[in-house]
Amino acid sequence: MTFRPPKGTDDILPPASQAWRRVLGTFDSLAERYGYELAITPIFEATEVFERGVGEGTDVVQKEMYTFEDKGGRSLTLRPEATASMVRAYLGSGSQTPMKLAYSGPMFRYERPQAGRRRQFWQVGVEYLGEDAAGADIEVIELGYRFYQDIGLEGLEVQLNSLGDPADRAGYRSALVDFLTGIADRLSDDSRRRIDTNPLRVFDSKQDRDKLAGAPLPIDYLSDAARAHYEQVTAGLEEAGIPFSENGLLVRGLDYYTRTVFEYVATGLDAAQNAVGGGGRYDGLAEALGGRHVPAVGFSLGVDRILLAMGEGGGEPAPLDAFVVVADEARRAAATGLVRKLRETGLRADIEPGARSVKAQFRAADRRRATAAIVVGDEWDDGEVTLRLLESGDEQRVGNDAEIISTHIGSETS
């Protein structure tokens, strides 16, 4: 019996989990402020949801999905990404009005494990479903950028491109195939195979990226409508103060994207791991799943990759505001009740559940990085406790009311 998690997966425990809690909490709060409501979908779906939605010619579907047959003979797949599931859920709801949805959860891809690329990885994201205006693209890109600002990720760059509409792709595809055929002898085996089946995916090949100088770009083949949409997006981002650069080679790795595509790039990471999130518009995905036309735009952000970019992997345990020390076991019930009331005031408070010496309890308070120790002893009978600030050692007797204690801790640390 081994106590290690499966290859490519991780146990996230304290203190490393504190950074996860902060990132996930920040995203949830920001998404709610932007009007995105929580959506929860199954971790596994019918395999065809991803085959039809993500694209049978993608590496995700061909090489990376965890697919299995259940006891009823149905082919199911652990979700490799969330967007196809979210669109499937929207269609299943029968809604005819736009929805702004946010999600958070684990995804699964069979890849070679490395830093920032795990077989089980966590994503947060939003989907703006049922809206074709460029304003939706702008809002989604801005939300992601503001999230990175809120968590303090520095060195972030937004890269932007447009893939145009499906009708724009015909002329572009022909020009791209001609170009790739001309340099086929210099391309990797994977890229050569994709020339006839899915030539746009060659842009995803980091092995061949330096060989694509002079390749035709999707943005040069945009229709008037697609170009106008793209110009509205760029103008809106400038107005919102979102810095971005245009990257004509950016296509993203999934087949469902149309028009706007974007990535958030952490410039401090290696090129193979620097994309910390991204997304785009996918107006044809609902129809690919067999539903009606639903214009939509969204993004997904990789929490593992974000924490890698921030250098967050360990550190100290989360600090407490107050640690209650029981100086007299006869007053344990009163001390436990005080902890409960301190928590109700919003303080992060804790107590040792069993009998320990006062010295051992103070050591526990130090380990928990508590701001203050609240000593419950004989003074309780006078309606007071002893409050000691652990960093300075200063102490005073204060009223044993939780609100009074909370006010004192707040004033001493402000």
N, C-alpha and C positions, 0 to 999 in steps of 0.2 A: 504494500500500500504506500503510495506516494502522496505527500501533502502539497505538492506543487500543482498549480492550475494547468490546464491543457496548454500546449504550445501555442503561442500567439495570443494568449489571454493573460489578464493580470488581476490580482486581488488589490483593490484600492482600499487601504486601511489608514487610520490616523498615524502620523500627522499629515500624510500626503492627501488624504481625502478632504482636508480642510480647504485646499485650493479648489478642488472639484466643487465643493459646496458653494464657495464664493462665486465661481464662474456660472454654475447652473442657476443660482439664486439671482445673480445680476441679469442673466438673460431672461429669466421668467418675468422679473419685474419690468424690464424695458419693453418686452413684447406686449405685456399687458397695457403699458402706457400708450403704445402705438395702436391699441385696439385689436390685437391678435388674441383670439380665444384658444384655450387649450384643446388639442385633439389627441386622442390615444387610439392607435390602431394595433392589430395583432402583430406579434413578433414574426409569425410565419404567415404566408399567403399561398394561394394556388400558384404554382410555378408560372403559369401563363401570364399572370399579372406582370411579372418582371420580363419574361420573354417578349411580350408584346409592348410593354411600356418602356423598358430600358433599351431594348433592341437586341435582336439575336446575334448581330454582328459585333457586339461589344465584347471586350475582354471580361467584363463583369459577368455576362451571361455565359460566354463560352468557357471560361476558365475558373471563375472565382466563386460561384454560388454554392451554398450548402443546400443541396437538394436531396430529398428523401421521399420514400413512399410510406404512407401511414398504413395502419392496419386495415383500412377500408380500400386500399389500392389507389388512393389519390396521391398525385405528385404535389408535394409541398416544398417550399423553399424558405429558409430563414432570410428575412429581408436584408438585402445588400445595400439598400438605400430607402428613403422614406417617401419620396415624391409620388411614385406610382401607387403606393398604398393610400396616400392622402387623396389622390384623385379618384381612386376606386371607391373610397369611403364617401367622398362628396357626391359622386354619381349615385351611389347606393342610398344616400339620404333623400334623393328626389328633389333637393333644393333647386330653385330656379333663380335665386338671388345670390349675389357675391358673398363669399365667406373669406374672412381673414383668420388663418389658423396657425398656431404655433405648436411645436412638438419637441420632445426630448426623449432619447432612448438609445439602446444599443443596436448596432448594425453588424452584419457578419459577411466577411469575404475571405476566401481561402487564398491568402497571399503569403509571400515570403516575409516572415516577421522581421521587423527592424524598428529602430527608434521612430516613433510617430506613425507607424504603419502596423496595426495589429489585426488579428483575425476577428476578434470582437472589439469594436471601437464604438465610441459614443458620439452621437451627433445631436446638435440642436438646430432648429430651422424654422422657417415660416413659409407659408404658401398663401398667395393672394389669388383666390380662385374666382373666375367669372368676371374679370376686368381686363379690358384690352388697352386702356389708356396708358400713355407713357408715364403718367404720374404714379402709377402702381410700381413700375420698374424703379423709379427714382426713390420712392418711399422704402422699398425693400432694400435697395443698396445702401441707403442712408441708415436704416435701422442696424444693419450689420456693422457698418463703420462706427456708429455711435456705441454699439456694444463693445467693440474692441477698445474704444477710448475709455469707456467706463471701467474696464478691468485693467487698464494701464498697459496694454500691449503697445510697445513703441516700434518704430521702424516699419509701419504698415503701409502698403501700397495697394491701391485698387487698380486692377487692369480690366480693360473694357473692350468689347468687340461686338459686332453684329453679324449673325449668320444669315440674315434675310429670311424671306418666306420660302416655303417649299418650291414655289414656282421659280424663284430666283436660282434655285440650286441646279436646275438642269444645265443651263449654260455654264455655270461655274464648275459643275462636276466634270463636264467634258474638257474644259480647259485644264483642270487639275489633273485628270487622268493623262492627258497628253504630256504634261510637264513631268509627272512621276514616271511615266513610261520611258521618257528620255533619260532619266537618271537611275533607272531600276537597278543597273549593275552595281550601283554604289549604296543601295539601301539594304537594310537588314531583311532577313527572311520574312519576319512578321509583316513588315511594311510592304514588301513585294506582293504578299498574298492579299493585302488589303486594297491594292490598286483597283481591282475590278469589283470587289465586293463592297468596300466601305472606305473610299480613298481619303475622306476627311479625317479618319482616325490616324493617318500617318502623322498628322500634326501632334498627336499625343506622344509620339515616340521620342523620348529624350535621347535615345541612341542615334536618331537620324535628324535631330533638330538643326544641327549645323550644316546639313546638306540641302536645306530647303530655301536658301537665299535665292530670291528671284521667283519664287513660286507665286502663282496667282492667289489673291486673297479674297475671301468671301465679301468683304466690304466693297470691293470694286465691282460687284455684280448685283448690288441691291436695286430693287425696284424703287420707284419714286415714293411709294407709300412706306416701304421699309426704311428708306433713307430719311424720310421726314420723321419717322418714329425715333430713329437713332439720334438725330439732331436734337429732338425734344429731350431725350434722355440726357445727352451731354450738357445741354443748356441748363437743365434742371439741377444736375449735379453741381455745376459751377455756381448756380444761384444758392444752393444749399451749403456751399463751402466744402464740398467733398473732393479732395484731391484725387485725380485719377490720371492714368496714362492709357493710350490706345495701343492695343496689342493685336495686330492683324492675324497672328498665328494662333490666338486663343480660340479653341473650339469646344473645350470641355470633353469629358470622356463618355457621354451618354447621347444616344441618338435622338432623344425627344426635344432637344433645344431648337428654338426658332428665334430669330431676331436677336434681342439682347442676351449676351453672355458676359459674365464677369467673375473675377477671382480676387480674393483678399490674399496678398502675398506678404509674408514676414521676411523682410530683407536680411535679417540676421541669421537665417537658417540656410543650410545647403540647398541648392537648387532642387534636389530630388525630394525635399521635404518641406519646401517653403510655402506651399499653398495651404493656408490654414482654413480655407472655406471658399465657397463660391456658389454660383447659381446662374439663373437666367430665365428667359421666357420659354414656355412650352405649350403653345397654343393648340398643338395637334395631339397631345398626349391622351386626352379623354376620348377622342375618336379612335386612336390606336387601340384603346382598351375596349372598344365596341360601344362607346357612349356617344352622346351628342357633343357638339362643338362647345368647348369651355376654354376661353382664353385664360392664361394664368402665368404667374411669375413667382419665383421663390428662391430661397437659398438654403444650403446646409453648411454647418460649421463643425469641424472636427475638434471636440474638446481635448482629446489626447494630443493632437498637433498644436493646439493653442497653448496648452500648459508646457509643452516642449519649447515653444517659441518664447514663453515667458520665463523659462528656467525654473518652473514650479515642479518640484518632484518630491520635496520633503519639507524640512523646516521644523519649526516648533509647533507644539499642539496649540489649539485655539485657546486664547486666554479667557479666564472667567472674570466677571466683575466682583464677585463676592464668594468667599468660602466660609461656611459657618463651622466654627470650632466648638465642640461640646466640652466644656470644662467640668461639667457635673452630669453624670449619666442620669441622675434623677430628673434632669431637665431636657432629656433627649426628645421627648414628644414636643415640647415647646420649640426646640431648635429645628426639628423637622417641619413643624408648622410654619416657622419663620422662613425657611427655605422656599416653601411652597408660595408664600405671600410675596417674597422677593421676586420670584419668577413671574408672578402675576403683574408686577410693576414693570416688567420688561428686562430686568437684569438677568445676566447669565450667572446662575448661582448653583452651588453644589454642596454636598456634605458627605462625610464617610458614613456608610450605613451601619457599621458595627463599632463596638467599643475599641477605641485606640487612645493612646496617651496624647496629651495636649501637644507634646513635641512632635509626635508622628503626624498629627493632624496639620500642624504648621508646615511640616515638610511636604505633605500632600498639597497644601495650598500653593507652595512655591513651585512644585512640579506642574501644577495646573496654571501657573502664571497668573494667579488671581491678583486683582488690583488691591483688594482689601480682605482681611480676615475679620469675621464678626464672631466675637467670643460670647457664648451664652454660659453664664455662671451665676454666682450669688447675686450679682447686680440685677438679674432678671426680676427678683422680688421687688426691686425699686422701680421697675418699668424701664430698665436700661440694659444696654449691651456695651461691650467694649469694641470699638472699631479701630483696627490697626491697618494703616497703609503699608503694604509689604515692601515697597521700594524704599521708602524713606524711614520706616520704623516708627513714624509718628502715630500716636494713638490718643483716643479720647472716648469718654463715655457719652453715648447718645441715646435718645429714646428708642425703645424696642419696636416701634411701629415701622413696618416695611417701607412705607412712603417716606418717612423721616430718614431712614438709613439710605434709601435710594437717592434722596436729595443730597445727602452728605457726600456720598461716593461721587456723584456727578459734579458737585462743586469742587471737590478736592482734585479731581483729575482733569477738569476743563482748562 
